[in-house]
Amino acid sequence: MSLTPAVAALIGAAVGATGGVVTAWLTQRATGRRERERRMWDRRVETYDDMMATIRRFARMRAHAVRTSRLPDSPAGRDEADASAFLLTARIEIYGSTDLRAACEQAFAEIQNWMKAWEAWEEQGAGRRVASARDAKWLMFLKCTRDSEEADRRLLELVRRDVHG
C-alpha cells in the first residue's frame, strides 16, 4: 500500500492535533499542581505566623511571671491562649512535617507544665508564697519555665528552617 498525499496530510494533522492536546493537558496539569502547592504553602505560612504569635504570647506571659511573680493575663486570656494553642496543634497536624508536629506538641506540653507549676506555687497562699530559691515550688516553676523556653527555641528553629530552606 502506498502513502498518498491525502493520507499523509491526514496523518500529519492527527499527529499535530494529538501533540497539541497532550501539550495543553500537560501544561494545565503542571499549572494546577503548582497552584495547589502554592495554596498549601500559603496556608502553612499562615499557620506558622499564628503559631509564632501564640508562642511569643506565652513567652511574654512566662517572662512577666518570672519577673513580677504575677501572671499578666486574666484566666479568660489564658483560656483563650490555650484554645489558640489547641487549634494551632490541629493545623500543624495538617501542614507540618513529622518533626515539626512533635516539636509543636512538646512546646505546648511544656507550656502546660509551667502553667501547672505556676498554679501549684500560687496555691500556697500569699503568706507562704515566696519567689526565691528557698521555695521549692518556685524553683519547680523556674525549671518548667526553662524547659518551656528550650522547647519554644526548638520549635521556632524548625519553623525557620522550613520557611527559609
Short mmCIF file of the C-alpha atoms (twelve columns), coordinates in Angstrom:
data_MODEL
# 
_entry.id   MODEL 
# 
loop_
_atom_site.group_PDB 
_atom_site.id 
_atom_site.type_symbol 
_atom_site.label_atom_id 
_atom_site.label_alt_id 
_atom_site.label_comp_id 
_atom_site.label_asym_id 
_atom_site.label_seq_id 
_atom_site.Cartn_x 
_atom_site.Cartn_y 
_atom_site.Cartn_z 
_atom_site.pdbx_PDB_model_num 
ATOM 1   C CA . MET A 1   0.000   0.000  0.000   1 
ATOM 2   C CA . SER A 2   1.374   3.349  -0.929  1 
ATOM 3   C CA . LEU A 3   1.000   6.523  1.029   1 
ATOM 4   C CA . THR A 4   -0.983  9.065  -0.862  1 
ATOM 5   C CA . PRO A 5   -0.592  12.783 -0.215  1 
ATOM 6   C CA . ALA A 6   -4.112  12.990 1.243   1 
ATOM 7   C CA . VAL A 7   -3.458  10.156 3.741   1 
ATOM 8   C CA . ALA A 8   -0.090  11.704 4.685   1 
ATOM 9   C CA . ALA A 9   -1.806  15.045 5.287   1 
ATOM 10  C CA . LEU A 10  -4.437  13.397 7.482   1 
ATOM 11  C CA . ILE A 11  -1.819  11.509 9.481   1 
ATOM 12  C CA . GLY A 12  0.228   14.698 9.932   1 
ATOM 13  C CA . ALA A 13  -2.830  16.656 11.059  1 
ATOM 14  C CA . ALA A 14  -3.781  13.907 13.537  1 
ATOM 15  C CA . VAL A 15  -0.270  13.748 14.990  1 
ATOM 16  C CA . GLY A 16  -0.121  17.550 15.230  1 
ATOM 17  C CA . ALA A 17  -3.523  17.780 16.892  1 
ATOM 18  C CA . THR A 18  -2.669  14.994 19.332  1 
ATOM 19  C CA . GLY A 19  0.613   16.704 20.186  1 
ATOM 20  C CA . GLY A 20  -1.193  19.983 20.787  1 
ATOM 21  C CA . VAL A 21  -3.801  18.360 23.023  1 
ATOM 22  C CA . VAL A 22  -1.165  16.445 25.015  1 
ATOM 23  C CA . THR A 23  0.954   19.588 25.429  1 
ATOM 24  C CA . ALA A 24  -2.057  21.610 26.605  1 
ATOM 25  C CA . TRP A 25  -3.051  18.842 29.036  1 
ATOM 26  C CA . LEU A 26  0.488   18.557 30.479  1 
ATOM 27  C CA . THR A 27  0.744   22.332 30.832  1 
ATOM 28  C CA . GLN A 28  -2.621  22.533 32.603  1 
ATOM 29  C CA . ARG A 29  -1.717  19.679 34.900  1 
ATOM 30  C CA . ALA A 30  1.612   21.282 35.849  1 
ATOM 31  C CA . THR A 31  -0.083  24.651 36.411  1 
ATOM 32  C CA . GLY A 32  -2.768  23.062 38.604  1 
ATOM 33  C CA . ARG A 33  -0.164  21.243 40.670  1 
ATOM 34  C CA . ARG A 34  1.881   24.420 41.078  1 
ATOM 35  C CA . GLU A 35  -1.205  26.409 42.173  1 
ATOM 36  C CA . ARG A 36  -2.201  23.699 44.660  1 
ATOM 37  C CA . GLU A 37  1.319   23.648 46.123  1 
ATOM 38  C CA . ARG A 38  1.266   27.448 46.384  1 
ATOM 39  C CA . ARG A 39  -2.072  27.406 48.240  1 
ATOM 40  C CA . MET A 40  -0.738  24.776 50.629  1 
ATOM 41  C CA . TRP A 41  2.426   26.827 51.195  1 
ATOM 42  C CA . ASP A 42  0.342   29.948 51.893  1 
ATOM 43  C CA . ARG A 43  -1.749  28.051 54.454  1 
ATOM 44  C CA . ARG A 44  1.362   26.602 56.043  1 
ATOM 45  C CA . VAL A 45  2.981   30.032 56.357  1 
ATOM 46  C CA . GLU A 46  -0.233  31.465 57.837  1 
ATOM 47  C CA . THR A 47  -0.218  28.638 60.378  1 
ATOM 48  C CA . TYR A 48  3.437   29.328 61.188  1 
ATOM 49  C CA . ASP A 49  2.671   33.033 61.667  1 
ATOM 50  C CA . ASP A 50  -0.150  32.229 64.071  1 
ATOM 51  C CA . MET A 51  1.965   29.685 65.897  1 
ATOM 52  C CA . MET A 52  4.861   32.086 66.345  1 
ATOM 53  C CA . ALA A 53  2.493   34.765 67.659  1 
ATOM 54  C CA . THR A 54  0.969   32.304 70.138  1 
ATOM 55  C CA . ILE A 55  4.374   31.071 71.294  1 
ATOM 56  C CA . ARG A 56  5.508   34.679 71.769  1 
ATOM 57  C CA . ARG A 57  2.335   35.482 73.747  1 
ATOM 58  C CA . PHE A 58  3.053   32.595 76.113  1 
ATOM 59  C CA . ALA A 59  6.728   33.634 76.303  1 
ATOM 60  C CA . ARG A 60  5.757   37.174 77.355  1 
ATOM 61  C CA . MET A 61  3.336   35.750 79.922  1 
ATOM 62  C CA . ARG A 62  6.050   33.433 81.240  1 
ATOM 63  C CA . ALA A 63  8.695   36.195 81.403  1 
ATOM 64  C CA . HIS A 64  6.287   38.524 83.174  1 
ATOM 65  C CA . ALA A 65  5.529   35.826 85.753  1 
ATOM 66  C CA . VAL A 66  9.232   35.229 86.419  1 
ATOM 67  C CA . ARG A 67  9.964   38.960 86.671  1 
ATOM 68  C CA . THR A 68  6.976   40.069 88.759  1 
ATOM 69  C CA . SER A 69  5.661   36.859 90.380  1 
ATOM 70  C CA . ARG A 70  2.288   37.543 88.726  1 
ATOM 71  C CA . LEU A 71  0.656   36.426 85.510  1 
ATOM 72  C CA . PRO A 72  -0.296  39.387 83.307  1 
ATOM 73  C CA . ASP A 73  -3.405  37.885 81.741  1 
ATOM 74  C CA . SER A 74  -6.717  37.088 83.279  1 
ATOM 75  C CA . PRO A 75  -7.789  33.437 83.439  1 
ATOM 76  C CA . ALA A 76  -10.007 34.163 80.403  1 
ATOM 77  C CA . GLY A 77  -6.915  35.349 78.486  1 
ATOM 78  C CA . ARG A 78  -5.065  32.182 79.444  1 
ATOM 79  C CA . ASP A 79  -8.015  30.060 78.345  1 
ATOM 80  C CA . GLU A 80  -8.064  31.888 75.014  1 
ATOM 81  C CA . ALA A 81  -4.331  31.277 74.577  1 
ATOM 82  C CA . ASP A 82  -4.855  27.591 75.434  1 
ATOM 83  C CA . ALA A 83  -7.659  27.340 72.853  1 
ATOM 84  C CA . SER A 84  -5.437  29.028 70.271  1 
ATOM 85  C CA . ALA A 85  -2.665  26.529 71.017  1 
ATOM 86  C CA . PHE A 86  -5.108  23.632 70.626  1 
ATOM 87  C CA . LEU A 87  -6.267  24.888 67.208  1 
ATOM 88  C CA . LEU A 88  -2.703  25.503 66.083  1 
ATOM 89  C CA . THR A 89  -1.740  21.968 67.017  1 
ATOM 90  C CA . ALA A 90  -4.548  20.727 64.769  1 
ATOM 91  C CA . ARG A 91  -3.384  22.941 61.892  1 
ATOM 92  C CA . ILE A 92  0.219   21.781 62.344  1 
ATOM 93  C CA . GLU A 93  -1.122  18.202 62.080  1 
ATOM 94  C CA . ILE A 94  -2.292  19.095 58.576  1 
ATOM 95  C CA . TYR A 95  0.529   21.275 57.279  1 
ATOM 96  C CA . GLY A 96  3.644   20.416 59.300  1 
ATOM 97  C CA . SER A 97  6.311   17.780 58.974  1 
ATOM 98  C CA . THR A 98  6.594   14.938 61.469  1 
ATOM 99  C CA . ASP A 99  9.466   16.698 63.282  1 
ATOM 100 C CA . LEU A 100 7.553   19.957 63.408  1 
ATOM 101 C CA . ARG A 101 4.434   18.253 64.777  1 
ATOM 102 C CA . ALA A 102 6.466   16.589 67.513  1 
ATOM 103 C CA . ALA A 103 8.199   19.872 68.402  1 
ATOM 104 C CA . CYS A 104 4.862   21.698 68.493  1 
ATOM 105 C CA . GLU A 105 3.304   19.111 70.778  1 
ATOM 106 C CA . GLN A 106 6.373   19.250 73.033  1 
ATOM 107 C CA . ALA A 107 6.312   23.073 73.178  1 
ATOM 108 C CA . PHE A 108 2.638   23.162 74.103  1 
ATOM 109 C CA . ALA A 109 3.113   20.367 76.652  1 
ATOM 110 C CA . GLU A 110 5.917   22.386 78.261  1 
ATOM 111 C CA . ILE A 111 3.637   25.444 78.334  1 
ATOM 112 C CA . GLN A 112 1.082   23.360 80.223  1 
ATOM 113 C CA . ASN A 113 3.834   22.168 82.601  1 
ATOM 114 C CA . TRP A 114 4.973   25.665 83.565  1 
ATOM 115 C CA . MET A 115 1.371   26.807 83.944  1 
ATOM 116 C CA . LYS A 116 0.677   23.873 86.288  1 
ATOM 117 C CA . ALA A 117 3.870   24.654 88.220  1 
ATOM 118 C CA . TRP A 118 2.751   28.291 88.433  1 
ATOM 119 C CA . GLU A 119 -0.646  27.254 89.785  1 
ATOM 120 C CA . ALA A 120 0.960   24.937 92.355  1 
ATOM 121 C CA . TRP A 121 3.193   27.787 93.536  1 
ATOM 122 C CA . GLU A 122 0.351   30.299 93.579  1 
ATOM 123 C CA . GLU A 123 -1.999  27.981 95.523  1 
ATOM 124 C CA . GLN A 124 0.319   28.103 98.545  1 
ATOM 125 C CA . GLY A 125 -1.339  31.312 99.652  1 
ATOM 126 C CA . ALA A 126 0.075   34.800 99.961  1 
ATOM 127 C CA . GLY A 127 1.731   34.151 103.335 1 
ATOM 128 C CA . ARG A 128 3.700   31.104 102.227 1 
ATOM 129 C CA . ARG A 129 4.354   32.057 98.605  1 
ATOM 130 C CA . VAL A 130 7.893   33.396 98.134  1 
ATOM 131 C CA . ALA A 131 9.580   33.840 94.757  1 
ATOM 132 C CA . SER A 132 13.015  32.766 95.959  1 
ATOM 133 C CA . ALA A 133 15.488  29.908 95.966  1 
ATOM 134 C CA . ARG A 134 14.058  28.805 99.334  1 
ATOM 135 C CA . ASP A 135 10.684  27.974 97.823  1 
ATOM 136 C CA . ALA A 136 10.719  24.535 96.169  1 
ATOM 137 C CA . LYS A 137 7.571   25.242 94.188  1 
ATOM 138 C CA . TRP A 138 9.067   28.462 92.807  1 
ATOM 139 C CA . LEU A 139 12.191  26.541 91.789  1 
ATOM 140 C CA . MET A 140 9.993   23.973 90.042  1 
ATOM 141 C CA . PHE A 141 8.235   26.802 88.217  1 
ATOM 142 C CA . LEU A 142 11.605  28.206 87.094  1 
ATOM 143 C CA . LYS A 143 12.732  24.764 85.887  1 
ATOM 144 C CA . CYS A 144 9.497   24.304 83.924  1 
ATOM 145 C CA . THR A 145 9.983   27.808 82.520  1 
ATOM 146 C CA . ARG A 146 13.474  26.929 81.257  1 
ATOM 147 C CA . ASP A 147 12.180  23.666 79.759  1 
ATOM 148 C CA . SER A 148 9.404   25.589 78.003  1 
ATOM 149 C CA . GLU A 149 11.844  28.168 76.652  1 
ATOM 150 C CA . GLU A 150 14.019  25.393 75.237  1 
ATOM 151 C CA . ALA A 151 11.038  23.664 73.620  1 
ATOM 152 C CA . ASP A 152 9.999   27.020 72.089  1 
ATOM 153 C CA . ARG A 153 13.501  27.517 70.676  1 
ATOM 154 C CA . ARG A 154 13.489  24.063 69.078  1 
ATOM 155 C CA . LEU A 155 10.043  24.626 67.568  1 
ATOM 156 C CA . LEU A 156 10.834  28.078 66.196  1 
ATOM 157 C CA . GLU A 157 14.114  26.809 64.737  1 
ATOM 158 C CA . LEU A 158 12.251  24.074 62.837  1 
ATOM 159 C CA . VAL A 159 9.763   26.642 61.548  1 
ATOM 160 C CA . ARG A 160 12.560  28.959 60.394  1 
ATOM 161 C CA . ARG A 161 14.324  26.058 58.716  1 
ATOM 162 C CA . ASP A 162 11.144  25.048 56.899  1 
ATOM 163 C CA . VAL A 163 10.377  28.602 55.766  1 
ATOM 164 C CA . HIS A 164 13.904  29.551 54.734  1 
ATOM 165 C CA . GLY A 165 15.078  26.172 53.490  1 
# 
